[in-house]
Amino acid sequence: MIVDCALYQDGRRQDGSVDVHQATQACRNDGTWTWIGLYEPTEDEFDSIQREFDLHELAVEDAIKAHQRPKLEVYADMLFLVLKTARYVDSEEVVDFGEILIFLGDDYIITVRHGEASSLHDVRLALEEEKDTLRHGPGAVLHAILDRVVDDYAPALAGLEVDVDQIEEEVFSTGGNNPAARIYHLKREVLEFVRATAPLIEPLDRLAGGEYTQVHPEVATYFRDVNDHLLRAHETLEGMRDLLTSVLEANLTQVSVRQNEDMRKISAWVAILAVPTAVAGIYGMNFRHMPELGWTLGYPAALLLMLCICTFLYWRFRKAGWL
């Protein structure tokens, strides 16, 4: 659905509501441009916008279906940008990703939002208070949206960092737990986050370089700051991914060590119990001609022998650290 459709002239929002056709007609006047915001539109809802602004059908298809990787594409005199939004859900230890797809022309910007993260209502309200910024046209809106999306990565990163720290403490604790499943889960979340940030670095660098006429030169310089924040977020994610890999390897090593310790304990007790089993087995054969069977002290001597050997073996295994 269309969330908002507004006209801007000389840095000010024009009074009154307009429809898509009126916005298209008004944009033909010098210095007037429009910002149309949509939330999860259907194909029918987007049809009039596509016809009025002559949007490329491939970009429109991406905007309606979503689930695209971050990218910046150029269609004639229009830029099409895909952003991934991020919101950390603490109860589930997951990052909820959404999308913002942006059509940018000389006199219009159309934003299509999917998901719950990074609402653009506050961005619009804040920009409308900065009339000097809005005088630079739709490119100023693009910068404000990118700035909000990248800034919203910080809380999501903070939530993941807390989980990673907890995993690290759990692995090196003496509790004996095996958090391998949780480590794999966090690695997947971090990897998805990397996929949301890494492809955006190169497009932001191009926007900061002033390669596109749709972005005012004075606005283009501000993209450098956004790109710096994005690079820091990406470096943080790469660090978390490397740390999780090391933690997983450490956890697997500890599991192997614990298994070896368990096997040593089992082997030691088997060796100790084998002594009385062997002695009892020998004297349980019930052959008639066994000299020891007629000896009065044979029974206590056999018990004493088993006790001594078992005690000696237990002492040796304890000294060797097997028990």
SULLINKA-V228446 format. One record per residue. N is the residue number from 1. RES is the residue in three letters. SS is DSSP state (H for helix, E for strand, - for the rest). D_CENTER is the distance of its C-alpha to the mean C-alpha in Angstrom with 1 decimal. Layout:
n=N res=RES ss=SS d_center=D_CENTER
n=N res=RES ss=SS d_center=D_CENTER
//
This chain:
n=1 res=MET ss=- d_center=28.9
n=2 res=ILE ss=E d_center=30.0
n=3 res=VAL ss=E d_center=28.8
n=4 res=ASP ss=E d_center=31.0
n=5 res=CYS ss=E d_center=33.3
n=6 res=ALA ss=E d_center=35.0
n=7 res=LEU ss=E d_center=37.3
n=8 res=TYR ss=E d_center=37.4
n=9 res=GLN ss=E d_center=40.4
n=10 res=ASP ss=- d_center=41.0
n=11 res=GLY ss=- d_center=37.8
n=12 res=ARG ss=E d_center=38.8
n=13 res=ARG ss=E d_center=37.7
n=14 res=GLN ss=- d_center=40.7
n=15 res=ASP ss=- d_center=42.0
n=16 res=GLY ss=- d_center=41.9
n=17 res=SER ss=- d_center=39.6
n=18 res=VAL ss=- d_center=39.7
n=19 res=ASP ss=- d_center=38.7
n=20 res=VAL ss=H d_center=37.2
n=21 res=HIS ss=H d_center=40.6
n=22 res=GLN ss=H d_center=41.9
n=23 res=ALA ss=H d_center=38.9
n=24 res=THR ss=H d_center=39.5
n=25 res=GLN ss=H d_center=43.1
n=26 res=ALA ss=H d_center=42.6
n=27 res=CYS ss=- d_center=40.3
n=28 res=ARG ss=- d_center=43.3
n=29 res=ASN ss=- d_center=44.8
n=30 res=ASP ss=- d_center=44.1
n=31 res=GLY ss=- d_center=41.6
n=32 res=THR ss=E d_center=40.2
n=33 res=TRP ss=E d_center=36.7
n=34 res=THR ss=E d_center=34.5
n=35 res=TRP ss=E d_center=31.0
n=36 res=ILE ss=E d_center=30.2
n=37 res=GLY ss=E d_center=27.1
n=38 res=LEU ss=E d_center=26.1
n=39 res=TYR ss=E d_center=23.7
n=40 res=GLU ss=- d_center=22.9
n=41 res=PRO ss=- d_center=26.4
n=42 res=THR ss=- d_center=28.3
n=43 res=GLU ss=H d_center=30.1
n=44 res=ASP ss=H d_center=33.4
n=45 res=GLU ss=H d_center=32.1
n=46 res=PHE ss=H d_center=30.9
n=47 res=ASP ss=H d_center=34.1
n=48 res=SER ss=H d_center=36.2
n=49 res=ILE ss=H d_center=33.7
n=50 res=GLN ss=H d_center=33.5
n=51 res=ARG ss=H d_center=37.3
n=52 res=GLU ss=H d_center=37.9
n=53 res=PHE ss=H d_center=35.7
n=54 res=ASP ss=- d_center=36.1
n=55 res=LEU ss=- d_center=32.4
n=56 res=HIS ss=- d_center=31.5
n=57 res=GLU ss=H d_center=31.0
n=58 res=LEU ss=H d_center=28.1
n=59 res=ALA ss=H d_center=26.1
n=60 res=VAL ss=H d_center=27.3
n=61 res=GLU ss=H d_center=26.2
n=62 res=ASP ss=H d_center=22.6
n=63 res=ALA ss=H d_center=22.8
n=64 res=ILE ss=H d_center=24.0
n=65 res=LYS ss=H d_center=21.9
n=66 res=ALA ss=- d_center=18.6
n=67 res=HIS ss=- d_center=15.6
n=68 res=GLN ss=- d_center=16.1
n=69 res=ARG ss=- d_center=14.3
n=70 res=PRO ss=- d_center=14.8
n=71 res=LYS ss=E d_center=18.4
n=72 res=LEU ss=E d_center=21.7
n=73 res=GLU ss=E d_center=24.8
n=74 res=VAL ss=E d_center=28.5
n=75 res=TYR ss=E d_center=30.9
n=76 res=ALA ss=- d_center=34.4
n=77 res=ASP ss=- d_center=34.4
n=78 res=MET ss=E d_center=31.0
n=79 res=LEU ss=E d_center=27.5
n=80 res=PHE ss=E d_center=24.6
n=81 res=LEU ss=E d_center=21.1
n=82 res=VAL ss=E d_center=17.8
n=83 res=LEU ss=E d_center=15.0
n=84 res=LYS ss=E d_center=11.5
n=85 res=THR ss=E d_center=11.4
n=86 res=ALA ss=E d_center=8.7
n=87 res=ARG ss=E d_center=9.9
n=88 res=TYR ss=E d_center=8.9
n=89 res=VAL ss=E d_center=11.1
n=90 res=ASP ss=- d_center=12.5
n=91 res=SER ss=- d_center=14.8
n=92 res=GLU ss=- d_center=12.4
n=93 res=GLU ss=- d_center=9.6
n=94 res=VAL ss=E d_center=7.1
n=95 res=VAL ss=E d_center=5.6
n=96 res=ASP ss=E d_center=8.5
n=97 res=PHE ss=E d_center=8.8
n=98 res=GLY ss=E d_center=12.4
n=99 res=GLU ss=E d_center=14.6
n=100 res=ILE ss=E d_center=17.6
n=101 res=LEU ss=E d_center=20.2
n=102 res=ILE ss=E d_center=23.0
n=103 res=PHE ss=E d_center=26.5
n=104 res=LEU ss=E d_center=28.4
n=105 res=GLY ss=- d_center=32.1
n=106 res=ASP ss=- d_center=34.9
n=107 res=ASP ss=- d_center=35.8
n=108 res=TYR ss=E d_center=32.9
n=109 res=ILE ss=E d_center=29.2
n=110 res=ILE ss=E d_center=27.7
n=111 res=THR ss=E d_center=24.2
n=112 res=VAL ss=E d_center=22.6
n=113 res=ARG ss=E d_center=19.8
n=114 res=HIS ss=E d_center=17.8
n=115 res=GLY ss=- d_center=15.8
n=116 res=GLU ss=- d_center=16.2
n=117 res=ALA ss=- d_center=14.2
n=118 res=SER ss=- d_center=16.1
n=119 res=SER ss=- d_center=19.7
n=120 res=LEU ss=- d_center=22.2
n=121 res=HIS ss=H d_center=25.2
n=122 res=ASP ss=H d_center=25.0
n=123 res=VAL ss=H d_center=24.6
n=124 res=ARG ss=H d_center=27.7
n=125 res=LEU ss=H d_center=29.7
n=126 res=ALA ss=H d_center=28.9
n=127 res=LEU ss=H d_center=29.8
n=128 res=GLU ss=H d_center=33.0
n=129 res=GLU ss=- d_center=34.1
n=130 res=GLU ss=- d_center=33.8
n=131 res=LYS ss=H d_center=36.6
n=132 res=ASP ss=H d_center=36.9
n=133 res=THR ss=H d_center=33.3
n=134 res=LEU ss=H d_center=33.8
n=135 res=ARG ss=- d_center=37.0
n=136 res=HIS ss=- d_center=34.8
n=137 res=GLY ss=- d_center=33.9
n=138 res=PRO ss=H d_center=30.8
n=139 res=GLY ss=H d_center=29.1
n=140 res=ALA ss=H d_center=28.9
n=141 res=VAL ss=H d_center=26.9
n=142 res=LEU ss=H d_center=24.5
n=143 res=HIS ss=H d_center=24.0
n=144 res=ALA ss=H d_center=23.6
n=145 res=ILE ss=H d_center=20.9
n=146 res=LEU ss=H d_center=18.9
n=147 res=ASP ss=H d_center=19.5
n=148 res=ARG ss=H d_center=18.3
n=149 res=VAL ss=H d_center=15.0
n=150 res=VAL ss=H d_center=14.2
n=151 res=ASP ss=H d_center=15.6
n=152 res=ASP ss=- d_center=13.4
n=153 res=TYR ss=H d_center=10.3
n=154 res=ALA ss=H d_center=12.2
n=155 res=PRO ss=H d_center=12.1
n=156 res=ALA ss=H d_center=8.4
n=157 res=LEU ss=H d_center=8.3
n=158 res=ALA ss=H d_center=11.4
n=159 res=GLY ss=H d_center=10.2
n=160 res=LEU ss=H d_center=7.6
n=161 res=GLU ss=H d_center=10.6
n=162 res=VAL ss=H d_center=13.0
n=163 res=ASP ss=H d_center=11.4
n=164 res=VAL ss=H d_center=11.5
n=165 res=ASP ss=H d_center=15.1
n=166 res=GLN ss=H d_center=16.1
n=167 res=ILE ss=H d_center=15.2
n=168 res=GLU ss=H d_center=17.2
n=169 res=GLU ss=H d_center=20.1
n=170 res=GLU ss=H d_center=20.1
n=171 res=VAL ss=H d_center=20.4
n=172 res=PHE ss=- d_center=23.3
n=173 res=SER ss=- d_center=25.0
n=174 res=THR ss=- d_center=28.2
n=175 res=GLY ss=- d_center=27.2
n=176 res=GLY ss=- d_center=26.9
n=177 res=ASN ss=- d_center=23.8
n=178 res=ASN ss=- d_center=21.6
n=179 res=PRO ss=- d_center=17.9
n=180 res=ALA ss=H d_center=16.9
n=181 res=ALA ss=H d_center=15.4
n=182 res=ARG ss=H d_center=13.1
n=183 res=ILE ss=H d_center=12.2
n=184 res=TYR ss=H d_center=11.4
n=185 res=HIS ss=H d_center=9.3
n=186 res=LEU ss=H d_center=7.1
n=187 res=LYS ss=H d_center=7.4
n=188 res=ARG ss=H d_center=6.3
n=189 res=GLU ss=H d_center=3.0
n=190 res=VAL ss=H d_center=3.2
n=191 res=LEU ss=H d_center=5.4
n=192 res=GLU ss=H d_center=4.6
n=193 res=PHE ss=H d_center=3.7
n=194 res=VAL ss=H d_center=6.8
n=195 res=ARG ss=H d_center=8.5
n=196 res=ALA ss=H d_center=8.5
n=197 res=THR ss=H d_center=10.1
n=198 res=ALA ss=H d_center=12.2
n=199 res=PRO ss=H d_center=14.5
n=200 res=LEU ss=H d_center=15.4
n=201 res=ILE ss=H d_center=16.9
n=202 res=GLU ss=H d_center=20.0
n=203 res=PRO ss=H d_center=20.9
n=204 res=LEU ss=H d_center=20.7
n=205 res=ASP ss=H d_center=22.9
n=206 res=ARG ss=H d_center=25.3
n=207 res=LEU ss=H d_center=25.5
n=208 res=ALA ss=H d_center=26.2
n=209 res=GLY ss=- d_center=28.9
n=210 res=GLY ss=- d_center=30.8
n=211 res=GLU ss=- d_center=31.0
n=212 res=TYR ss=- d_center=31.2
n=213 res=THR ss=- d_center=34.1
n=214 res=GLN ss=- d_center=32.2
n=215 res=VAL ss=- d_center=30.8
n=216 res=HIS ss=- d_center=33.5
n=217 res=PRO ss=H d_center=34.0
n=218 res=GLU ss=H d_center=33.7
n=219 res=VAL ss=H d_center=30.3
n=220 res=ALA ss=H d_center=29.0
n=221 res=THR ss=- d_center=29.3
n=222 res=TYR ss=- d_center=26.8
n=223 res=PHE ss=H d_center=24.0
n=224 res=ARG ss=H d_center=24.2
n=225 res=ASP ss=H d_center=23.0
n=226 res=VAL ss=H d_center=19.9
n=227 res=ASN ss=H d_center=19.3
n=228 res=ASP ss=H d_center=19.6
n=229 res=HIS ss=H d_center=17.0
n=230 res=LEU ss=H d_center=14.6
n=231 res=LEU ss=H d_center=15.6
n=232 res=ARG ss=H d_center=15.1
n=233 res=ALA ss=H d_center=11.5
n=234 res=HIS ss=H d_center=11.0
n=235 res=GLU ss=H d_center=13.2
n=236 res=THR ss=H d_center=11.4
n=237 res=LEU ss=H d_center=8.2
n=238 res=GLU ss=H d_center=10.8
n=239 res=GLY ss=H d_center=12.6
n=240 res=MET ss=H d_center=9.9
n=241 res=ARG ss=H d_center=9.6
n=242 res=ASP ss=H d_center=13.4
n=243 res=LEU ss=H d_center=13.9
n=244 res=LEU ss=H d_center=12.1
n=245 res=THR ss=H d_center=14.3
n=246 res=SER ss=H d_center=17.3
n=247 res=VAL ss=H d_center=16.8
n=248 res=LEU ss=H d_center=16.6
n=249 res=GLU ss=H d_center=19.8
n=250 res=ALA ss=H d_center=21.4
n=251 res=ASN ss=H d_center=20.8
n=252 res=LEU ss=H d_center=22.4
n=253 res=THR ss=H d_center=25.2
n=254 res=GLN ss=H d_center=25.9
n=255 res=VAL ss=H d_center=26.0
n=256 res=SER ss=H d_center=28.5
n=257 res=VAL ss=H d_center=30.5
n=258 res=ARG ss=H d_center=30.8
n=259 res=GLN ss=H d_center=31.9
n=260 res=ASN ss=H d_center=34.4
n=261 res=GLU ss=H d_center=35.7
n=262 res=ASP ss=H d_center=36.1
n=263 res=MET ss=H d_center=38.0
n=264 res=ARG ss=H d_center=40.2
n=265 res=LYS ss=H d_center=41.1
n=266 res=ILE ss=H d_center=41.9
n=267 res=SER ss=H d_center=44.0
n=268 res=ALA ss=H d_center=45.9
n=269 res=TRP ss=H d_center=46.8
n=270 res=VAL ss=H d_center=47.8
n=271 res=ALA ss=H d_center=50.1
n=272 res=ILE ss=H d_center=51.6
n=273 res=LEU ss=H d_center=52.3
n=274 res=ALA ss=H d_center=53.8
n=275 res=VAL ss=H d_center=56.8
n=276 res=PRO ss=H d_center=58.3
n=277 res=THR ss=H d_center=57.4
n=278 res=ALA ss=H d_center=59.4
n=279 res=VAL ss=H d_center=62.3
n=280 res=ALA ss=H d_center=62.5
n=281 res=GLY ss=H d_center=62.3
n=282 res=ILE ss=H d_center=65.2
n=283 res=TYR ss=H d_center=67.4
n=284 res=GLY ss=- d_center=66.4
n=285 res=MET ss=- d_center=68.1
n=286 res=ASN ss=- d_center=71.4
n=287 res=PHE ss=- d_center=73.7
n=288 res=ARG ss=- d_center=77.3
n=289 res=HIS ss=- d_center=78.1
n=290 res=MET ss=- d_center=75.4
n=291 res=PRO ss=H d_center=77.2
n=292 res=GLU ss=H d_center=74.6
n=293 res=LEU ss=H d_center=75.0
n=294 res=GLY ss=H d_center=78.5
n=295 res=TRP ss=- d_center=77.6
n=296 res=THR ss=- d_center=77.6
n=297 res=LEU ss=- d_center=74.8
n=298 res=GLY ss=H d_center=72.6
n=299 res=TYR ss=H d_center=70.2
n=300 res=PRO ss=H d_center=69.4
n=301 res=ALA ss=H d_center=69.3
n=302 res=ALA ss=H d_center=66.7
n=303 res=LEU ss=H d_center=64.6
n=304 res=LEU ss=H d_center=65.0
n=305 res=LEU ss=H d_center=64.1
n=306 res=MET ss=H d_center=60.8
n=307 res=LEU ss=H d_center=60.0
n=308 res=CYS ss=H d_center=60.6
n=309 res=ILE ss=H d_center=58.6
n=310 res=CYS ss=H d_center=55.6
n=311 res=THR ss=H d_center=55.8
n=312 res=PHE ss=H d_center=56.0
n=313 res=LEU ss=H d_center=53.0
n=314 res=TYR ss=H d_center=50.9
n=315 res=TRP ss=H d_center=51.8
n=316 res=ARG ss=H d_center=50.9
n=317 res=PHE ss=H d_center=47.5
n=318 res=ARG ss=H d_center=46.7
n=319 res=LYS ss=H d_center=47.8
n=320 res=ALA ss=H d_center=45.6
n=321 res=GLY ss=- d_center=42.5
n=322 res=TRP ss=- d_center=42.3
n=323 res=LEU ss=- d_center=43.1
//
